[in-house]
Amino acid sequence: MHTASRILKVKEAQAALQVVYEQKLPALSAALSKLQDQALSNPQLLDIASHAYSAASVRLLIVGQQTQSWFGEWKDTKGKPPAEAVRELLKRYHEFDLGEEIRGTPFWHCSHKLYRLLNPTGPENGFLYSNLIKMDGWNEKKRQWGYPGWQTEELLNNWFDVLVSEVKLAEPDVVVFFTGHRYDECIQRIFLGAQFSTTAPPGFGPNWLSIVKHDKLPQHSYRTYHPGYLNRQGRHRRDAILEAIRSLVSG
């Protein structure tokens, strides 16, 4: 099994990440001020030191599409001093506890199952969770939170491009994008020039599993379908994809 080859100083890494968040929040607030009529969720930030990530033999970062709501609305946060806003949002990441209250949903079931495959004797909650799109928008017609729209996504890419910093400072051994191939362009906008090399197991189509190659991602970076879709294809096929990732990481 591929194991972490370097010691991660989590407090120092998180302190540096907080500086990144605090520096970018004012510019994000100014950019989003153009969207007066759109209700947006708070941005999802991550706390490297929050759980047992640094104790895992194989450090795993899971990246989703977007959060489908995230603890309150941006309108209640945007006026606060950046340091205060970041502290509150990091507290929410900690309290969310990697989906503790929704562990049975497909996304969190797959995330914890993959972590356990990579770290069979590791501590509980030893991975990190982030998203390609850091904020959600309220869809009045559907009466639910979800994709915030292209304009908001573009503003986030331009003014709150923090995922690259999260990867750099967290130093994961494995990054798994549970996003599906329709988000490949989004990955390429964040990791400019990223390339996808299909590595799906026999009997699976080319969109099922790809290696994501980029100099700001670890060697073991993969994109597969969102767990909601994997679940609908049946447990056998879902587990085969998770096992394929484990096999690739173990070499």
Secondary structure as the mmCIF struct_conf table of DSSP 4:
data_model
#
loop_
_struct_conf.conf_type_id
_struct_conf.id
_struct_conf.beg_label_comp_id
_struct_conf.beg_label_asym_id
_struct_conf.beg_label_seq_id
_struct_conf.end_label_comp_id
_struct_conf.end_label_asym_id
_struct_conf.end_label_seq_id
BEND BEND1 ARG A 6 ARG A 6
HELX_RH_AL_P HELX_RH_AL_P1 VAL A 10 LEU A 32
TURN_TY1_P TURN_TY1_P1 SER A 33 LYS A 34
TURN_TY1_P TURN_TY1_P2 GLN A 36 ASP A 37
STRN STRN1 LEU A 40 SER A 41
HELX_LH_PP_P HELX_LH_PP_P1 ASN A 42 PRO A 43
TURN_TY1_P TURN_TY1_P3 ILE A 48 ALA A 49
BEND BEND2 SER A 50 ALA A 52
HELX_RH_3T_P HELX_RH_3T_P1 TYR A 53 ALA A 55
BEND BEND3 SER A 57 VAL A 58
STRN STRN2 LEU A 60 GLY A 64
BEND BEND4 GLN A 65 GLN A 65
BEND BEND5 GLN A 68 GLN A 68
BEND BEND6 PHE A 71 GLY A 72
STRN STRN3 GLU A 73 GLU A 73
HELX_RH_3T_P HELX_RH_3T_P2 TRP A 74 ASP A 76
TURN_TY1_P TURN_TY1_P4 THR A 77 GLY A 79
BEND BEND7 LYS A 80 LYS A 80
HELX_RH_AL_P HELX_RH_AL_P2 PRO A 82 PHE A 96
TURN_TY1_P TURN_TY1_P5 ASP A 97 GLY A 99
HELX_RH_3T_P HELX_RH_3T_P3 GLU A 100 ILE A 102
TURN_TY1_P TURN_TY1_P6 ARG A 103 GLY A 104
BEND BEND8 THR A 105 THR A 105
HELX_RH_AL_P HELX_RH_AL_P3 PRO A 106 LEU A 118
TURN_TY1_P TURN_TY1_P7 PRO A 120 THR A 121
BEND BEND9 GLY A 122 GLY A 122
HELX_LH_PP_P HELX_LH_PP_P2 PRO A 123 PRO A 123
TURN_TY1_P TURN_TY1_P8 GLU A 124 ASN A 125
BEND BEND10 PHE A 127 PHE A 127
STRN STRN4 LEU A 128 ASN A 131
BEND BEND11 LEU A 132 ILE A 133
STRN STRN5 GLY A 137 ASN A 139
TURN_TY1_P TURN_TY1_P9 GLU A 140 ARG A 143
STRN STRN6 GLN A 144 GLY A 146
HELX_RH_AL_P HELX_RH_AL_P4 TRP A 150 TRP A 159
HELX_RH_AL_P HELX_RH_AL_P5 LEU A 163 ALA A 170
BEND BEND12 ASP A 173 ASP A 173
STRN STRN7 VAL A 174 PHE A 178
TURN_TY1_P TURN_TY1_P10 THR A 179 THR A 179
HELX_RH_3T_P HELX_RH_3T_P4 HIS A 181 TYR A 183
HELX_RH_AL_P HELX_RH_AL_P6 ASP A 184 ILE A 190
BEND BEND13 PHE A 191 PHE A 191
TURN_TY1_P TURN_TY1_P11 LEU A 192 GLY A 193
STRN STRN8 GLN A 195 THR A 198
HELX_LH_PP_P HELX_LH_PP_P3 ALA A 200 PRO A 201
TURN_TY1_P TURN_TY1_P12 PRO A 202 GLY A 203
BEND BEND14 PHE A 204 PHE A 204
TURN_TY1_P TURN_TY1_P13 PRO A 206 ASN A 207
BEND BEND15 TRP A 208 TRP A 208
STRN STRN9 LEU A 209 LYS A 213
TURN_TY1_P TURN_TY1_P14 ASP A 215 LYS A 216
BEND BEND16 LEU A 217 LEU A 217
BEND BEND17 GLN A 219 GLN A 219
STRN STRN10 HIS A 220 THR A 224
HELX_RH_AL_P HELX_RH_AL_P7 PRO A 227 ARG A 232
TURN_TY1_P TURN_TY1_P15 GLN A 233 GLN A 233
HELX_RH_AL_P HELX_RH_AL_P8 ARG A 235 SER A 250
#
